[in-house]
Amino acid sequence: ITANLKEITLILQNYAEKLPAALNSGVVKKIGHIEKVLETLLRITKIELAVGTGNFLPGAKIKLNHVGLMNYFNDDNLFCASESYWSRDLIINNAKNSLTSDQVGIVIGDSPKDILSAKASGLISIAIATGAHSSVELTKYVPNLILNDDWQVNDLIDGICNLIQNL
């Protein structure tokens, strides 16, 4: 089945219109200590937060607003699926291409695909076992750092600092 751009746009608009109600009717959980992590990272000089997601921009904003995290991200740092960037690898590579020469890109994810996309773009990868994939499974993909599901904020911050210092 093929769809033209107008049909795809209508489907995405319909999705965006129905997404808030769907989010409100389900149980949406923030992973781990995400707010504390984001607050801590924002206090570290030279760290700029970004999101890479397979969602399209309006859907990403709706989801981030729903869980109260949108205020941590600048719109320019939301790397989302689009007609040009439709795969995880393309989205992560687009984020990498936005970096300046003095910036280091780190992908923090919870799936083998996140690790592989980071590697394909030449970025550092931090894998966090959130339950969907175990630390044993994620280790097979050789991320630069792996955190088990019982990680604490300082584990992630220390890991990031160590990875950057060892560059």
QUIDADA-V100742 format. One record per pair of residues at least 12 apart in sequence whose ideal C-beta (glycine too) atoms are under 6 Angstrom apart, sorted by sequence separation. I is the first residue (numbers start at 1). J is the second residue. D is the distance in Angstrom with one decimal. If there is no record, write none. Layout:
{{I,J,D} {I,J,D}}
This chain:
{{79,91,5.2} {115,127,5.6} {135,148,4.8} {145,159,4.5} {79,94,5.3} {79,95,4.2} {107,123,5.3} {127,143,4.0} {60,78,5.7} {105,123,4.1} {106,124,4.5} {107,125,5.1} {108,126,4.6} {110,128,5.2} {125,143,4.2} {125,144,5.4} {126,145,4.6} {127,146,4.6} {128,147,4.8} {129,148,5.3} {144,163,5.7} {60,80,5.0} {110,130,4.3} {124,144,4.8} {129,149,4.8} {51,73,5.7} {110,132,5.9} {111,133,5.7} {49,72,5.7} {57,80,4.5} {49,73,5.7} {56,80,5.5} {55,80,5.9} {56,81,5.2} {88,113,5.5} {92,117,4.2} {96,121,4.4} {115,141,4.2} {50,77,3.8} {51,78,5.3} {52,79,4.5} {53,80,5.5} {54,81,5.0} {96,123,5.7} {89,117,5.0} {93,121,4.6} {115,143,4.8} {88,117,4.8} {92,121,5.0} {112,141,4.9} {89,120,5.2} {38,72,4.5} {30,67,5.4} {52,91,5.0} {124,163,5.5} {52,92,5.2} {16,58,4.4} {16,59,5.8} {19,62,4.9} {23,66,4.7} {52,95,5.0} {12,56,5.7} {50,95,5.7} {104,164,5.9} {31,130,5.4} {37,153,5.5} {36,153,4.9} {40,157,5.7} {37,156,5.8} {33,153,5.0}}
